[in-house]
Amino acid sequence: MFSSVDPVPMVQLISLLDNKYVVLDKSAEIFFKVPDRENLYAEFLYSEEELEQIKKQVKKENEMEIIKTTYLTNKEKTKIFCEVKKTIYISTKSYYKNKKTLR
């Protein structure tokens, strides 16, 4: 279950932001609710408001982390089989490059 959703929120965010940002997976948590015996479905969404908030906060603080939650459900979305919480790190490329050299 985890491998089916693992890279998607980060890769999706990379494609939604322009190339002046660094986007990295930082950590993940998975919570299994019930065993699955059917096809599972997930939605990966970033709203325009979320993207604007990310851009504003990174502009102000140079870096940030977000937690993106994905639910694996049945087709009707009436039953949750699994919940995945991904912590994603975002910064400007220039800030990240400078931070990396200071290590």
LOGUSE-527273 format. One record per atom (N, C-alpha, C, O, CB): x, y negated, z; residue in three letters. Coordinates in steps of 0.02 Angstrom, whole numbers, plus 50000, padded with zeros to 5 digits. Atoms other than C-alpha are relative to their C-alpha. Glycine has a CB too. Layout:
REM LOGUSE-527273
u;v;w;lolo
X;Y;Z;ALA
...
END
This chain:
REM LOGUSE-527273
u;v;w;lolo
50041;50060;50000;MET
50000;50000;50000;MET
50043;49937;50000;MET
50031;49890;49963;MET
49953;50000;50060;MET
49958;50060;49994;PHE
50136;49878;50048;PHE
50036;49984;49935;PHE
50039;49925;49915;PHE
50051;50010;50056;PHE
49961;50013;50061;SER
50238;49899;49890;SER
49958;49971;49944;SER
49984;49938;49899;SER
50033;50063;49976;SER
50043;50027;50053;SER
50088;49854;49783;SER
49990;49925;50006;SER
49973;49892;49957;SER
49933;50035;50002;SER
50010;50073;49991;VAL
50078;49678;49858;VAL
50064;49963;50020;VAL
50065;49901;50020;VAL
49947;49988;50052;VAL
49940;50031;49971;ASP
50255;49646;49923;ASP
50026;49940;49961;ASP
50031;49886;49991;ASP
50053;50052;50004;ASP
49968;50058;50032;PRO
50331;49533;49789;PRO
49952;49946;49974;PRO
49974;49891;49958;PRO
50042;50024;49943;PRO
50046;50043;50037;VAL
50174;49452;49721;VAL
49994;49929;50028;VAL
50001;49882;49988;VAL
49932;50031;49999;VAL
50007;50070;49977;PRO
50148;49299;49836;PRO
50062;49957;49987;PRO
50055;49898;49969;PRO
49985;50000;50074;PRO
49939;50038;50012;MET
50330;49246;49820;MET
50009;49986;49925;MET
50022;49929;49906;MET
50061;50037;50027;MET
49990;50009;50072;VAL
50343;49274;49632;VAL
49947;49953;49971;VAL
49962;49912;49928;VAL
49997;50069;49964;VAL
50054;50044;50022;GLN
50176;49189;49605;GLN
50016;49927;50017;GLN
50007;49882;49976;GLN
49933;50021;50031;GLN
49984;50068;49979;LEU
50232;49036;49704;LEU
50059;49972;49960;LEU
50059;49913;49943;LEU
50017;49999;50075;LEU
49944;50022;50042;ILE
50396;49027;49607;ILE
49973;49975;49933;ILE
49995;49923;49909;ILE
50051;50058;49988;ILE
50025;50021;50066;SER
50297;49017;49445;SER
49953;49940;50005;SER
49945;49903;49955;SER
49963;50058;49967;SER
50046;50057;49992;LEU
50174;48888;49515;LEU
50037;49935;50016;LEU
50013;49881;49998;LEU
49950;50015;50055;LEU
49960;50060;49985;LEU
50308;48768;49580;LEU
50050;49989;49944;LEU
50066;50035;49906;LEU
50037;50008;50069;LEU
49951;50011;50052;ASP
50432;48685;49465;ASP
50069;50025;50023;ASP
50077;50047;50080;ASP
50003;49926;49981;ASP
49936;49968;49987;ASN
50614;48738;49457;ASN
50047;49963;50048;ASN
50105;49981;50054;ASN
50036;50009;49936;ASN
49957;50034;49951;LYS
50680;48616;49588;LYS
49992;50029;50071;LYS
50021;50004;50119;LYS
49984;49925;50002;LYS
50012;49968;49936;TYR
50622;48731;49729;TYR
50033;50068;50004;TYR
50040;50104;49954;TYR
49925;50006;50013;TYR
49978;49932;49984;VAL
50698;48885;49810;VAL
49943;50033;50038;VAL
49918;50004;50087;VAL
50068;50001;50041;VAL
50055;49963;49967;VAL
50566;49014;49860;VAL
50027;50070;50015;VAL
50048;50106;49970;VAL
49935;50003;49955;VAL
49972;49935;49979;LEU
50620;49168;49960;LEU
49952;50035;50048;LEU
49919;50003;50089;LEU
50068;49990;50033;LEU
50034;49960;49949;ASP
50535;49309;50053;ASP
50042;49999;50062;ASP
50103;50010;50059;ASP
49987;50073;49975;ASP
49963;50001;49937;LYS
50583;49295;50235;LYS
49984;50061;50042;LYS
50029;50094;50068;LYS
49985;49936;50040;LYS
50019;49941;49961;SER
50484;49431;50321;SER
49929;50021;49980;SER
49894;49986;49943;SER
50003;49986;50076;SER
50067;49975;50015;ALA
50326;49535;50312;ALA
49976;50043;50057;ALA
50015;50076;50092;ALA
50000;50039;49934;ALA
50033;49956;49952;GLU
50204;49622;50426;GLU
49943;50034;49964;GLU
49909;50004;49922;GLU
49973;49959;50063;GLU
50056;49964;50031;ILE
50081;49755;50375;ILE
49959;50032;50056;ILE
49985;50062;50103;ILE
50026;50054;49950;ILE
50047;49973;49951;PHE
49928;49807;50474;PHE
49953;50047;49965;PHE
49910;50025;49926;PHE
49961;49942;50037;PHE
50044;49951;50030;PHE
49844;49968;50422;PHE
49936;50004;50041;PHE
49938;50014;50102;PHE
50034;50069;49995;PHE
50065;49999;49965;LYS
49658;49965;50465;LYS
49969;50069;49998;LYS
49952;50098;50050;LYS
49952;49948;49968;LYS
50028;49933;50009;VAL
49591;50129;50394;VAL
50034;50033;49941;VAL
50058;49998;49896;VAL
49922;49997;49989;VAL
49970;49965;50058;PRO
49659;50263;50276;PRO
49958;49987;49937;PRO
49897;49981;49940;PRO
50006;50076;50014;PRO
50037;50011;50062;ASP
49615;50236;50095;ASP
49991;50066;49962;ASP
50035;50109;49964;ASP
50035;49948;49955;ASP
50013;49942;50042;ARG
49536;50366;49982;ARG
49968;49976;49935;ARG
49930;50013;49902;ARG
49954;50050;50037;ARG
50028;50029;50061;GLU
49491;50251;49838;GLU
50048;49947;49974;GLU
50099;49932;50006;GLU
49930;49969;50013;GLU
49959;50054;50027;ASN
49565;50116;49727;ASN
49994;49939;50045;ASN
49941;49923;50071;ASN
49979;49983;49927;ASN
49999;50060;49959;LEU
49616;49960;49822;LEU
50009;49939;49956;LEU
50039;49942;49902;LEU
50055;50005;50053;LEU
49999;50063;50038;TYR
49601;49779;49765;TYR
50027;49945;50045;TYR
50017;49945;50105;TYR
49930;49982;49974;TYR
49973;50057;49963;ALA
49690;49620;49815;ALA
49994;49938;49957;ALA
49996;49941;49895;ALA
50074;50012;50020;ALA
50000;50064;50035;GLU
49676;49436;49770;GLU
50059;49960;50025;GLU
50074;49958;50084;GLU
49933;49961;50013;GLU
49942;50042;49985;PHE
49827;49322;49763;PHE
49984;49930;49976;PHE
49986;49916;49916;PHE
50066;50028;49967;PHE
50022;50067;50018;LEU
49774;49141;49768;LEU
50040;49946;50036;LEU
50055;49953;50096;LEU
49926;49991;50014;LEU
49974;50061;49971;TYR
49857;48974;49797;TYR
49955;49944;49974;TYR
49947;49936;49914;TYR
50077;49987;49980;TYR
50043;50055;50021;SER
49740;48825;49795;SER
50044;49940;49980;SER
50102;49937;49998;SER
49951;49980;50056;SER
49965;50062;50018;GLU
49790;48658;49720;GLU
50019;49961;50063;GLU
50073;49932;50066;GLU
49956;49955;49954;GLU
49986;50035;49936;GLU
49779;48585;49896;GLU
50060;50031;50035;GLU
50102;49996;50062;GLU
49938;50002;50046;GLU
49944;49965;49969;GLU
49899;48718;49961;GLU
50066;49981;49966;GLU
50116;49967;50000;GLU
49989;50076;49997;GLU
49939;50018;50037;LEU
50025;48680;49824;LEU
50021;49928;50013;LEU
50080;49914;50021;LEU
49989;50010;49925;LEU
49984;50070;49985;GLU
50014;48493;49855;GLU
50027;49992;50070;GLU
50074;49954;50081;GLU
49937;49956;49991;GLU
49976;50003;49931;GLN
50037;48519;50042;GLN
50072;50026;50004;GLN
50113;49998;50040;GLN
49954;50041;50046;GLN
49932;49973;50001;ILE
50191;48626;50010;ILE
50048;49947;49972;ILE
50101;49935;50002;ILE
50004;50065;49957;ILE
49956;50051;50031;LYS
50266;48492;49896;LYS
50011;49941;50047;LYS
50067;49916;50053;LYS
49970;49976;49934;LYS
49994;50057;49953;LYS
50230;48353;50022;LYS
50044;50017;50059;LYS
50088;49978;50078;LYS
49931;49979;50025;LYS
49962;49982;49941;GLN
50301;48447;50170;GLN
50074;50012;49983;GLN
50118;49992;50021;GLN
49971;50063;50032;GLN
49931;49990;50020;VAL
50458;48501;50077;VAL
50034;49934;49984;VAL
50093;49924;50000;VAL
50005;50048;49939;VAL
49972;50067;50014;LYS
50483;48323;50016;LYS
50018;49964;50065;LYS
50069;49930;50069;LYS
49951;49958;49959;LYS
49990;50033;49936;LYS
50469;48262;50196;LYS
50054;50034;50042;LYS
50095;50000;50073;LYS
49935;49998;50038;LYS
49957;49964;49954;GLU
50566;48399;50287;GLU
50055;50041;49966;GLU
50096;50072;50000;GLU
49959;50046;50042;GLU
49951;49964;50040;ASN
50672;48477;50147;ASN
49989;50076;49997;ASN
50012;50108;49950;ASN
50068;49987;50026;ASN
50014;49929;49999;GLU
50614;48652;50193;GLU
49939;50015;50042;GLU
49918;49974;50083;GLU
50061;50040;50026;GLU
50057;49979;49960;MET
50468;48747;50265;MET
49989;50074;49992;MET
50020;50106;49949;MET
49936;49961;49979;MET
50021;49931;50007;GLU
50393;48918;50292;GLU
49924;50001;50000;GLU
49891;49961;50033;GLU
50028;50044;50058;GLU
50071;49989;49999;ILE
50218;48976;50254;ILE
49987;50074;50013;ILE
50030;50116;49998;ILE
49966;49977;49933;ILE
50021;49931;49992;ILE
50127;49134;50301;ILE
49940;50011;49953;ILE
49889;49977;49960;ILE
49981;50018;50074;ILE
50052;49985;50049;LYS
50023;49206;50159;LYS
49971;50069;50016;LYS
50008;50118;50020;LYS
50028;49997;49926;LYS
50033;49937;49982;THR
49896;49341;50204;THR
49963;50028;49940;THR
49926;49992;49906;THR
49952;49989;50059;THR
50034;49964;50053;THR
49835;49469;50078;THR
49964;50059;50030;THR
49991;50095;50072;THR
50051;50023;49945;THR
50040;49943;49976;TYR
49697;49595;50110;TYR
49991;50050;49943;TYR
49976;50031;49886;TYR
49930;49976;50026;TYR
50016;49947;50048;LEU
49683;49761;50021;LEU
49931;50026;50018;LEU
49920;50051;50073;LEU
50055;50058;50002;LEU
50070;49984;49987;THR
49498;49798;50004;THR
49973;50049;49948;THR
50007;50067;49900;THR
49957;49936;50000;THR
50034;49963;50052;ASN
49375;49905;49911;ASN
49977;49951;49946;ASN
49984;49890;49955;ASN
49939;50041;50029;ASN
50018;50044;50056;LYS
49307;49837;49746;LYS
49948;49948;50021;LYS
49950;49891;49997;LYS
49972;50042;49943;LYS
50053;50046;49978;GLU
49156;49757;49832;GLU
50023;49951;50053;GLU
49986;49906;50072;GLU
49941;50040;50025;GLU
49971;50042;49947;LYS
49269;49675;49963;LYS
49961;50004;50065;LYS
49958;49956;50104;LYS
50002;49927;49977;LYS
50039;49990;49938;THR
49162;49747;50102;THR
50040;50038;50053;THR
50019;50041;50111;THR
49936;50036;49984;THR
49960;49961;49953;LYS
49298;49852;50183;LYS
50074;49982;49991;LYS
50100;49984;49935;LYS
49989;50077;49989;LYS
49929;50016;50001;ILE
49476;49801;50228;ILE
50040;50061;50022;ILE
50029;50087;50076;ILE
50016;49938;50046;ILE
49959;49941;49984;PHE
49602;49943;50223;PHE
50068;49979;50029;PHE
50097;50016;50068;PHE
50011;50042;49937;PHE
49933;50020;49981;CYS
49760;49843;50251;CYS
50005;49924;49996;CYS
49974;49892;49954;CYS
50053;50034;49955;CYS
49987;50072;49999;GLU
49818;49666;50293;GLU
50076;49991;49997;GLU
50112;50020;50037;GLU
49969;49966;50064;GLU
49928;50014;50007;VAL
49989;49603;50236;VAL
50012;49926;50010;VAL
49981;49884;49977;VAL
50026;50024;49930;VAL
49982;50069;49988;LYS
50064;49443;50305;LYS
50073;49990;49979;LYS
50118;50023;50006;LYS
49990;49980;50076;LYS
49934;50015;50026;LYS
50213;49374;50210;LYS
50022;49931;50023;LYS
49986;49882;50015;LYS
50001;50005;49922;LYS
49971;50065;49984;THR
50324;49236;50278;THR
50045;49981;49941;THR
50091;50018;49924;THR
50040;50001;50068;THR
49964;50023;50059;ILE
50391;49136;50131;ILE
50036;49935;50016;ILE
50006;49888;50042;ILE
49952;49991;49939;ILE
49958;50059;49989;TYR
50533;49010;50142;TYR
50000;49959;49936;TYR
50007;49986;49881;TYR
50072;50020;50021;TYR
49999;50045;50057;ILE
50527;48857;50027;ILE
50044;49940;50017;ILE
50038;49912;50071;ILE
49927;49977;49981;ILE
49959;50060;49991;SER
50654;48718;50006;SER
50017;49971;49931;SER
50004;50003;49880;SER
50065;50014;50041;SER
49975;50026;50062;THR
50725;48603;49875;THR
50065;50037;49984;THR
50100;50060;50030;THR
50011;49923;50003;THR
49938;49966;50019;LYS
50869;48680;49777;LYS
50061;49964;50029;LYS
50108;49996;50052;LYS
50006;50005;49924;LYS
49942;50038;49975;SER
50987;48540;49829;SER
50009;50010;50075;SER
50066;50019;50099;SER
49991;49925;49984;SER
49995;49990;49928;TYR
50947;48559;50014;TYR
50025;50071;50016;TYR
50068;50080;50058;TYR
49931;49988;50035;TYR
49981;49931;49988;TYR
50964;48748;50007;TYR
50074;50011;49983;TYR
50109;50046;50020;TYR
49956;50048;49958;TYR
49930;49993;50020;LYS
51130;48738;49915;LYS
50046;49969;50053;LYS
50097;49999;50071;LYS
50012;49967;49932;LYS
49962;50033;49948;ASN
51197;48616;50045;ASN
49999;50040;50065;ASN
50051;50047;50098;ASN
49974;49929;50012;ASN
50008;49960;49939;LYS
51131;48721;50190;LYS
50043;50064;49996;LYS
50073;50084;50045;LYS
49925;50017;50011;LYS
49962;49939;50010;LYS
51213;48876;50117;LYS
50075;49988;50008;LYS
50110;50031;50034;LYS
49985;50028;49931;LYS
49928;50014;49994;THR
51384;48792;50108;THR
50021;49985;50072;THR
50080;49991;50088;THR
50018;49940;49955;THR
49984;50015;49930;LEU
51374;48743;50292;LEU
50004;50062;50044;LEU
50025;50058;50102;LEU
49948;49954;50029;LEU
49997;49937;49960;ARG
51361;48924;50350;ARG
50069;50024;50011;ARG
50080;50075;50043;ARG
49960;50055;49967;ARG
END
